Amino acid sequence: MAEFLNMGGHGFYIWTSYAVVLAVLTYAFIAPVRRHKQLVDEISEHRKPVK
């Protein structure tokens, strides 16, 4: 298992690149979802009837 994680001496760079890609993909998924929710909340606030 240690040899697999080490990947011939390049494990640190490989696993770091995997972690960076995972972080970017996670952000690329979460950011638009949060922005959409924020926009829906703003629109619903503008549509409240004035008494």
PQR file of N, CA, C, O and H, with PARSE charges and radii, in Angstrom:
ATOM      1  N   MET A   1       0.825  -1.190   0.000 -0.4000 1.5000
ATOM      2  CA  MET A   1       0.000   0.000   0.000 -0.0000 2.0000
ATOM      3  C   MET A   1       0.870   1.255   0.000  0.5500 1.7000
ATOM      4  O   MET A   1       0.559   2.234  -0.678 -0.5500 1.4000
ATOM      5  N   ALA A   2       1.951   1.218   0.758 -0.4000 1.5000
ATOM      6  CA  ALA A   2       2.839   2.378   0.817 -0.0000 2.0000
ATOM      7  C   ALA A   2       3.460   2.654  -0.549  0.5500 1.7000
ATOM      8  O   ALA A   2       3.648   3.810  -0.927 -0.5500 1.4000
ATOM      9  H   ALA A   2       2.203   0.423   1.310  0.4000 1.0000
ATOM     10  N   GLU A   3       3.779   1.590  -1.288 -0.4000 1.5000
ATOM     11  CA  GLU A   3       4.362   1.766  -2.626 -0.0000 2.0000
ATOM     12  C   GLU A   3       3.346   2.413  -3.571  0.5500 1.7000
ATOM     13  O   GLU A   3       3.703   3.252  -4.399 -0.5500 1.4000
ATOM     14  H   GLU A   3       3.627   0.651  -0.980  0.4000 1.0000
ATOM     15  N   PHE A   4       2.079   2.013  -3.438 -0.4000 1.5000
ATOM     16  CA  PHE A   4       1.031   2.624  -4.258 -0.0000 2.0000
ATOM     17  C   PHE A   4       0.906   4.116  -3.955  0.5500 1.7000
ATOM     18  O   PHE A   4       0.828   4.930  -4.876 -0.5500 1.4000
ATOM     19  H   PHE A   4       1.790   1.331  -2.766  0.4000 1.0000
ATOM     20  N   LEU A   5       0.888   4.475  -2.687 -0.4000 1.5000
ATOM     21  CA  LEU A   5       0.757   5.878  -2.310 -0.0000 2.0000
ATOM     22  C   LEU A   5       1.989   6.689  -2.701  0.5500 1.7000
ATOM     23  O   LEU A   5       1.882   7.873  -3.023 -0.5500 1.4000
ATOM     24  H   LEU A   5       0.951   3.814  -1.939  0.4000 1.0000
ATOM     25  N   ASN A   6       3.153   6.055  -2.673 -0.4000 1.5000
ATOM     26  CA  ASN A   6       4.393   6.738  -3.024 -0.0000 2.0000
ATOM     27  C   ASN A   6       4.508   6.951  -4.532  0.5500 1.7000
ATOM     28  O   ASN A   6       5.091   7.940  -4.977 -0.5500 1.4000
ATOM     29  H   ASN A   6       3.240   5.094  -2.412  0.4000 1.0000
ATOM     30  N   MET A   7       3.960   6.038  -5.311 -0.4000 1.5000
ATOM     31  CA  MET A   7       3.945   6.105  -6.779 -0.0000 2.0000
ATOM     32  C   MET A   7       5.314   6.409  -7.369  0.5500 1.7000
ATOM     33  O   MET A   7       5.482   7.343  -8.153 -0.5500 1.4000
ATOM     34  H   MET A   7       3.486   5.234  -4.950  0.4000 1.0000
ATOM     35  N   GLY A   8       6.266   5.611  -6.979 -0.4000 1.5000
ATOM     36  CA  GLY A   8       7.596   5.738  -7.561 -0.0000 2.0000
ATOM     37  C   GLY A   8       8.292   7.036  -7.197  0.5500 1.7000
ATOM     38  O   GLY A   8       9.110   7.527  -7.975 -0.5500 1.4000
ATOM     39  H   GLY A   8       6.129   4.852  -6.342  0.4000 1.0000
ATOM     40  N   GLY A   9       7.997   7.594  -6.058 -0.4000 1.5000
ATOM     41  CA  GLY A   9       8.640   8.833  -5.633 -0.0000 2.0000
ATOM     42  C   GLY A   9       7.903  10.101  -6.039  0.5500 1.7000
ATOM     43  O   GLY A   9       8.298  11.204  -5.662 -0.5500 1.4000
ATOM     44  H   GLY A   9       7.333   7.195  -5.426  0.4000 1.0000
ATOM     45  N   HIS A  10       6.837   9.940  -6.805 -0.4000 1.5000
ATOM     46  CA  HIS A  10       6.079  11.102  -7.279 -0.0000 2.0000
ATOM     47  C   HIS A  10       4.728  11.237  -6.586  0.5500 1.7000
ATOM     48  O   HIS A  10       3.902  12.050  -7.001 -0.5500 1.4000
ATOM     49  H   HIS A  10       6.516   9.043  -7.111  0.4000 1.0000
ATOM     50  N   GLY A  11       4.498  10.477  -5.570 -0.4000 1.5000
ATOM     51  CA  GLY A  11       3.201  10.441  -4.896 -0.0000 2.0000
ATOM     52  C   GLY A  11       2.748  11.788  -4.371  0.5500 1.7000
ATOM     53  O   GLY A  11       1.577  12.144  -4.499 -0.5500 1.4000
ATOM     54  H   GLY A  11       5.169   9.816  -5.233  0.4000 1.0000
ATOM     55  N   PHE A  12       3.664  12.541  -3.782 -0.4000 1.5000
ATOM     56  CA  PHE A  12       3.285  13.848  -3.227 -0.0000 2.0000
ATOM     57  C   PHE A  12       2.683  14.746  -4.304  0.5500 1.7000
ATOM     58  O   PHE A  12       1.648  15.373  -4.079 -0.5500 1.4000
ATOM     59  H   PHE A  12       4.616  12.252  -3.679  0.4000 1.0000
ATOM     60  N   TYR A  13       3.319  14.812  -5.466 -0.4000 1.5000
ATOM     61  CA  TYR A  13       2.856  15.681  -6.540 -0.0000 2.0000
ATOM     62  C   TYR A  13       1.552  15.169  -7.144  0.5500 1.7000
ATOM     63  O   TYR A  13       0.657  15.949  -7.469 -0.5500 1.4000
ATOM     64  H   TYR A  13       4.159  14.302  -5.649  0.4000 1.0000
ATOM     65  N   ILE A  14       1.457  13.858  -7.289 -0.4000 1.5000
ATOM     66  CA  ILE A  14       0.248  13.265  -7.868 -0.0000 2.0000
ATOM     67  C   ILE A  14      -0.942  13.471  -6.951  0.5500 1.7000
ATOM     68  O   ILE A  14      -1.997  13.928  -7.391 -0.5500 1.4000
ATOM     69  H   ILE A  14       2.184  13.224  -7.025  0.4000 1.0000
ATOM     70  N   TRP A  15      -0.779  13.134  -5.662 -0.4000 1.5000
ATOM     71  CA  TRP A  15      -1.905  13.258  -4.732 -0.0000 2.0000
ATOM     72  C   TRP A  15      -2.268  14.718  -4.491  0.5500 1.7000
ATOM     73  O   TRP A  15      -3.437  15.037  -4.273 -0.5500 1.4000
ATOM     74  H   TRP A  15       0.078  12.763  -5.304  0.4000 1.0000
ATOM     75  N   THR A  16      -1.278  15.609  -4.526 -0.4000 1.5000
ATOM     76  CA  THR A  16      -1.576  17.033  -4.396 -0.0000 2.0000
ATOM     77  C   THR A  16      -2.382  17.519  -5.593  0.5500 1.7000
ATOM     78  O   THR A  16      -3.330  18.287  -5.428 -0.5500 1.4000
ATOM     79  H   THR A  16      -0.328  15.350  -4.703  0.4000 1.0000
ATOM     80  N   SER A  17      -2.021  17.086  -6.784 -0.4000 1.5000
ATOM     81  CA  SER A  17      -2.778  17.500  -7.967 -0.0000 2.0000
ATOM     82  C   SER A  17      -4.192  16.940  -7.934  0.5500 1.7000
ATOM     83  O   SER A  17      -5.132  17.625  -8.337 -0.5500 1.4000
ATOM     84  H   SER A  17      -1.251  16.462  -6.917  0.4000 1.0000
ATOM     85  N   TYR A  18      -4.362  15.706  -7.462 -0.4000 1.5000
ATOM     86  CA  TYR A  18      -5.708  15.152  -7.311 -0.0000 2.0000
ATOM     87  C   TYR A  18      -6.520  15.992  -6.316  0.5500 1.7000
ATOM     88  O   TYR A  18      -7.696  16.265  -6.552 -0.5500 1.4000
ATOM     89  H   TYR A  18      -3.599  15.150  -7.134  0.4000 1.0000
ATOM     90  N   ALA A  19      -5.908  16.391  -5.230 -0.4000 1.5000
ATOM     91  CA  ALA A  19      -6.611  17.181  -4.219 -0.0000 2.0000
ATOM     92  C   ALA A  19      -7.015  18.548  -4.782  0.5500 1.7000
ATOM     93  O   ALA A  19      -8.116  19.029  -4.511 -0.5500 1.4000
ATOM     94  H   ALA A  19      -4.952  16.169  -5.037  0.4000 1.0000
ATOM     95  N   VAL A  20      -6.135  19.167  -5.557 -0.4000 1.5000
ATOM     96  CA  VAL A  20      -6.449  20.474  -6.144 -0.0000 2.0000
ATOM     97  C   VAL A  20      -7.600  20.340  -7.137  0.5500 1.7000
ATOM     98  O   VAL A  20      -8.515  21.163  -7.140 -0.5500 1.4000
ATOM     99  H   VAL A  20      -5.241  18.777  -5.776  0.4000 1.0000
ATOM    100  N   VAL A  21      -7.559  19.322  -7.967 -0.4000 1.5000
ATOM    101  CA  VAL A  21      -8.632  19.109  -8.940 -0.0000 2.0000
ATOM    102  C   VAL A  21      -9.951  18.851  -8.222  0.5500 1.7000
ATOM    103  O   VAL A  21     -10.987  19.387  -8.615 -0.5500 1.4000
ATOM    104  H   VAL A  21      -6.815  18.654  -7.965  0.4000 1.0000
ATOM    105  N   LEU A  22      -9.920  18.041  -7.183 -0.4000 1.5000
ATOM    106  CA  LEU A  22     -11.138  17.769  -6.416 -0.0000 2.0000
ATOM    107  C   LEU A  22     -11.691  19.045  -5.793  0.5500 1.7000
ATOM    108  O   LEU A  22     -12.904  19.257  -5.791 -0.5500 1.4000
ATOM    109  H   LEU A  22      -9.078  17.606  -6.864  0.4000 1.0000
ATOM    110  N   ALA A  23     -10.819  19.893  -5.265 -0.4000 1.5000
ATOM    111  CA  ALA A  23     -11.259  21.151  -4.667 -0.0000 2.0000
ATOM    112  C   ALA A  23     -11.877  22.071  -5.724  0.5500 1.7000
ATOM    113  O   ALA A  23     -12.910  22.692  -5.473 -0.5500 1.4000
ATOM    114  H   ALA A  23      -9.834  19.721  -5.266  0.4000 1.0000
ATOM    115  N   VAL A  24     -11.260  22.163  -6.888 -0.4000 1.5000
ATOM    116  CA  VAL A  24     -11.783  23.021  -7.953 -0.0000 2.0000
ATOM    117  C   VAL A  24     -13.129  22.505  -8.453  0.5500 1.7000
ATOM    118  O   VAL A  24     -14.055  23.290  -8.655 -0.5500 1.4000
ATOM    119  H   VAL A  24     -10.421  21.659  -7.092  0.4000 1.0000
ATOM    120  N   LEU A  25     -13.246  21.195  -8.654 -0.4000 1.5000
ATOM    121  CA  LEU A  25     -14.517  20.637  -9.108 -0.0000 2.0000
ATOM    122  C   LEU A  25     -15.614  20.818  -8.069  0.5500 1.7000
ATOM    123  O   LEU A  25     -16.763  21.088  -8.418 -0.5500 1.4000
ATOM    124  H   LEU A  25     -12.494  20.558  -8.490  0.4000 1.0000
ATOM    125  N   THR A  26     -15.269  20.673  -6.807 -0.4000 1.5000
ATOM    126  CA  THR A  26     -16.239  20.888  -5.742 -0.0000 2.0000
ATOM    127  C   THR A  26     -16.716  22.335  -5.744  0.5500 1.7000
ATOM    128  O   THR A  26     -17.913  22.599  -5.638 -0.5500 1.4000
ATOM    129  H   THR A  26     -14.335  20.454  -6.524  0.4000 1.0000
ATOM    130  N   TYR A  27     -15.783  23.265  -5.864 -0.4000 1.5000
ATOM    131  CA  TYR A  27     -16.146  24.680  -5.919 -0.0000 2.0000
ATOM    132  C   TYR A  27     -16.985  24.975  -7.165  0.5500 1.7000
ATOM    133  O   TYR A  27     -17.949  25.738  -7.098 -0.5500 1.4000
ATOM    134  H   TYR A  27     -14.810  23.050  -5.951  0.4000 1.0000
ATOM    135  N   ALA A  28     -16.623  24.377  -8.287 -0.4000 1.5000
ATOM    136  CA  ALA A  28     -17.348  24.611  -9.534 -0.0000 2.0000
ATOM    137  C   ALA A  28     -18.780  24.098  -9.448  0.5500 1.7000
ATOM    138  O   ALA A  28     -19.650  24.585 -10.170 -0.5500 1.4000
ATOM    139  H   ALA A  28     -15.840  23.757  -8.341  0.4000 1.0000
ATOM    140  N   PHE A  29     -19.037  23.138  -8.592 -0.4000 1.5000
ATOM    141  CA  PHE A  29     -20.393  22.645  -8.398 -0.0000 2.0000
ATOM    142  C   PHE A  29     -21.148  23.472  -7.359  0.5500 1.7000
ATOM    143  O   PHE A  29     -22.316  23.805  -7.561 -0.5500 1.4000
ATOM    144  H   PHE A  29     -18.331  22.742  -8.005  0.4000 1.0000
ATOM    145  N   ILE A  30     -20.494  23.800  -6.260 -0.4000 1.5000
ATOM    146  CA  ILE A  30     -21.168  24.460  -5.136 -0.0000 2.0000
ATOM    147  C   ILE A  30     -21.424  25.944  -5.403  0.5500 1.7000
ATOM    148  O   ILE A  30     -22.484  26.448  -5.033 -0.5500 1.4000
ATOM    149  H   ILE A  30     -19.545  23.529  -6.096  0.4000 1.0000
ATOM    150  N   ALA A  31     -20.505  26.646  -6.023 -0.4000 1.5000
ATOM    151  CA  ALA A  31     -20.647  28.093  -6.227 -0.0000 2.0000
ATOM    152  C   ALA A  31     -21.913  28.463  -7.012  0.5500 1.7000
ATOM    153  O   ALA A  31     -22.647  29.349  -6.575 -0.5500 1.4000
ATOM    154  H   ALA A  31     -19.643  26.236  -6.323  0.4000 1.0000
ATOM    155  N   PRO A  32     -22.193  27.825  -8.142 -0.5600 1.5000
ATOM    156  CA  PRO A  32     -23.417  28.195  -8.859  0.2800 2.0000
ATOM    157  C   PRO A  32     -24.696  27.838  -8.094  0.5500 1.7000
ATOM    158  O   PRO A  32     -25.692  28.557  -8.187 -0.5500 1.4000
ATOM    159  N   VAL A  33     -24.676  26.750  -7.349 -0.4000 1.5000
ATOM    160  CA  VAL A  33     -25.846  26.371  -6.558 -0.0000 2.0000
ATOM    161  C   VAL A  33     -26.122  27.431  -5.500  0.5500 1.7000
ATOM    162  O   VAL A  33     -27.269  27.835  -5.307 -0.5500 1.4000
ATOM    163  H   VAL A  33     -23.868  26.166  -7.274  0.4000 1.0000
ATOM    164  N   ARG A  34     -25.078  27.882  -4.816 -0.4000 1.5000
ATOM    165  CA  ARG A  34     -25.251  28.924  -3.799 -0.0000 2.0000
ATOM    166  C   ARG A  34     -25.701  30.239  -4.433  0.5500 1.7000
ATOM    167  O   ARG A  34     -26.553  30.934  -3.881 -0.5500 1.4000
ATOM    168  H   ARG A  34     -24.146  27.554  -4.973  0.4000 1.0000
ATOM    169  N   ARG A  35     -25.133  30.580  -5.587 -0.4000 1.5000
ATOM    170  CA  ARG A  35     -25.502  31.819  -6.275 -0.0000 2.0000
ATOM    171  C   ARG A  35     -26.960  31.763  -6.719  0.5500 1.7000
ATOM    172  O   ARG A  35     -27.682  32.754  -6.610 -0.5500 1.4000
ATOM    173  H   ARG A  35     -24.440  30.015  -6.036  0.4000 1.0000
ATOM    174  N   HIS A  36     -27.391  30.621  -7.213 -0.4000 1.5000
ATOM    175  CA  HIS A  36     -28.781  30.459  -7.632 -0.0000 2.0000
ATOM    176  C   HIS A  36     -29.720  30.677  -6.454  0.5500 1.7000
ATOM    177  O   HIS A  36     -30.733  31.365  -6.583 -0.5500 1.4000
ATOM    178  H   HIS A  36     -26.805  29.816  -7.301  0.4000 1.0000
ATOM    179  N   LYS A  37     -29.394  30.102  -5.325 -0.4000 1.5000
ATOM    180  CA  LYS A  37     -30.226  30.272  -4.130 -0.0000 2.0000
ATOM    181  C   LYS A  37     -30.268  31.748  -3.721  0.5500 1.7000
ATOM    182  O   LYS A  37     -31.319  32.273  -3.353 -0.5500 1.4000
ATOM    183  H   LYS A  37     -28.571  29.544  -5.220  0.4000 1.0000
ATOM    184  N   GLN A  38     -29.119  32.399  -3.790 -0.4000 1.5000
ATOM    185  CA  GLN A  38     -29.060  33.818  -3.436 -0.0000 2.0000
ATOM    186  C   GLN A  38     -29.935  34.651  -4.385  0.5500 1.7000
ATOM    187  O   GLN A  38     -30.653  35.544  -3.935 -0.5500 1.4000
ATOM    188  H   GLN A  38     -28.265  31.973  -4.088  0.4000 1.0000
ATOM    189  N   LEU A  39     -29.881  34.367  -5.683 -0.4000 1.5000
ATOM    190  CA  LEU A  39     -30.682  35.108  -6.647 -0.0000 2.0000
ATOM    191  C   LEU A  39     -32.173  34.851  -6.449  0.5500 1.7000
ATOM    192  O   LEU A  39     -32.979  35.774  -6.559 -0.5500 1.4000
ATOM    193  H   LEU A  39     -29.297  33.641  -6.049  0.4000 1.0000
ATOM    194  N   VAL A  40     -32.542  33.616  -6.160 -0.4000 1.5000
ATOM    195  CA  VAL A  40     -33.949  33.300  -5.905 -0.0000 2.0000
ATOM    196  C   VAL A  40     -34.436  34.063  -4.677  0.5500 1.7000
ATOM    197  O   VAL A  40     -35.548  34.591  -4.677 -0.5500 1.4000
ATOM    198  H   VAL A  40     -31.887  32.866  -6.071  0.4000 1.0000
ATOM    199  N   ASP A  41     -33.619  34.123  -3.638 -0.4000 1.5000
ATOM    200  CA  ASP A  41     -33.993  34.870  -2.436 -0.0000 2.0000
ATOM    201  C   ASP A  41     -34.158  36.362  -2.739  0.5500 1.7000
ATOM    202  O   ASP A  41     -35.091  36.994  -2.246 -0.5500 1.4000
ATOM    203  H   ASP A  41     -32.716  33.694  -3.638  0.4000 1.0000
ATOM    204  N   GLU A  42     -33.251  36.928  -3.553 -0.4000 1.5000
ATOM    205  CA  GLU A  42     -33.350  38.344  -3.905 -0.0000 2.0000
ATOM    206  C   GLU A  42     -34.607  38.624  -4.726  0.5500 1.7000
ATOM    207  O   GLU A  42     -35.287  39.628  -4.508 -0.5500 1.4000
ATOM    208  H   GLU A  42     -32.493  36.414  -3.954  0.4000 1.0000
ATOM    209  N   ILE A  43     -34.909  37.743  -5.659 -0.4000 1.5000
ATOM    210  CA  ILE A  43     -36.094  37.935  -6.496 -0.0000 2.0000
ATOM    211  C   ILE A  43     -37.359  37.830  -5.654  0.5500 1.7000
ATOM    212  O   ILE A  43     -38.291  38.617  -5.822 -0.5500 1.4000
ATOM    213  H   ILE A  43     -34.357  36.929  -5.836  0.4000 1.0000
ATOM    214  N   SER A  44     -37.389  36.863  -4.754 -0.4000 1.5000
ATOM    215  CA  SER A  44     -38.588  36.704  -3.926 -0.0000 2.0000
ATOM    216  C   SER A  44     -38.767  37.899  -2.992  0.5500 1.7000
ATOM    217  O   SER A  44     -39.900  38.244  -2.655 -0.5500 1.4000
ATOM    218  H   SER A  44     -36.632  36.223  -4.618  0.4000 1.0000
ATOM    219  N   GLU A  45     -37.699  38.523  -2.575 -0.4000 1.5000
ATOM    220  CA  GLU A  45     -37.804  39.731  -1.751 -0.0000 2.0000
ATOM    221  C   GLU A  45     -38.385  40.889  -2.541  0.5500 1.7000
ATOM    222  O   GLU A  45     -39.166  41.673  -2.000 -0.5500 1.4000
ATOM    223  H   GLU A  45     -36.779  38.243  -2.849  0.4000 1.0000
ATOM    224  N   HIS A  46     -38.024  41.010  -3.795 -0.4000 1.5000
ATOM    225  CA  HIS A  46     -38.534  42.081  -4.646 -0.0000 2.0000
ATOM    226  C   HIS A  46     -40.001  41.889  -4.974  0.5500 1.7000
ATOM    227  O   HIS A  46     -40.695  42.868  -5.253 -0.5500 1.4000
ATOM    228  H   HIS A  46     -37.390  40.373  -4.234  0.4000 1.0000
ATOM    229  N   ARG A  47     -40.489  40.680  -4.952 -0.4000 1.5000
ATOM    230  CA  ARG A  47     -41.866  40.395  -5.322 -0.0000 2.0000
ATOM    231  C   ARG A  47     -42.831  40.449  -4.159  0.5500 1.7000
ATOM    232  O   ARG A  47     -44.024  40.215  -4.353 -0.5500 1.4000
ATOM    233  H   ARG A  47     -39.926  39.886  -4.725  0.4000 1.0000
ATOM    234  N   LYS A  48     -42.366  40.747  -2.962 -0.4000 1.5000
ATOM    235  CA  LYS A  48     -43.272  40.850  -1.822 -0.0000 2.0000
ATOM    236  C   LYS A  48     -44.233  42.003  -2.038  0.5500 1.7000
ATOM    237  O   LYS A  48     -43.821  43.092  -2.436 -0.5500 1.4000
ATOM    238  H   LYS A  48     -41.397  40.937  -2.804  0.4000 1.0000
ATOM    239  N   PRO A  49     -45.508  41.772  -1.778 -0.5600 1.5000
ATOM    240  CA  PRO A  49     -46.487  42.864  -1.983  0.2800 2.0000
ATOM    241  C   PRO A  49     -46.288  43.979  -0.945  0.5500 1.7000
ATOM    242  O   PRO A  49     -45.972  43.727   0.218 -0.5500 1.4000
ATOM    243  N   VAL A  50     -46.481  45.196  -1.401 -0.4000 1.5000
ATOM    244  CA  VAL A  50     -46.361  46.363  -0.538 -0.0000 2.0000
ATOM    245  C   VAL A  50     -47.733  46.647   0.045  0.5500 1.7000
ATOM    246  O   VAL A  50     -48.721  46.701  -0.687 -0.5500 1.4000
ATOM    247  H   VAL A  50     -46.738  45.401  -2.346  0.4000 1.0000
ATOM    248  N   LYS A  51     -47.802  46.829   1.357 -0.4000 1.5000
ATOM    249  CA  LYS A  51     -49.111  47.087   2.013 -0.0000 2.0000
ATOM    250  C   LYS A  51     -49.259  48.548   2.326  0.5500 1.7000
ATOM    251  O   LYS A  51     -50.281  48.962   2.874 -0.5500 1.4000
ATOM    252  H   LYS A  51     -47.000  46.785   1.952  0.4000 1.0000
TER
END
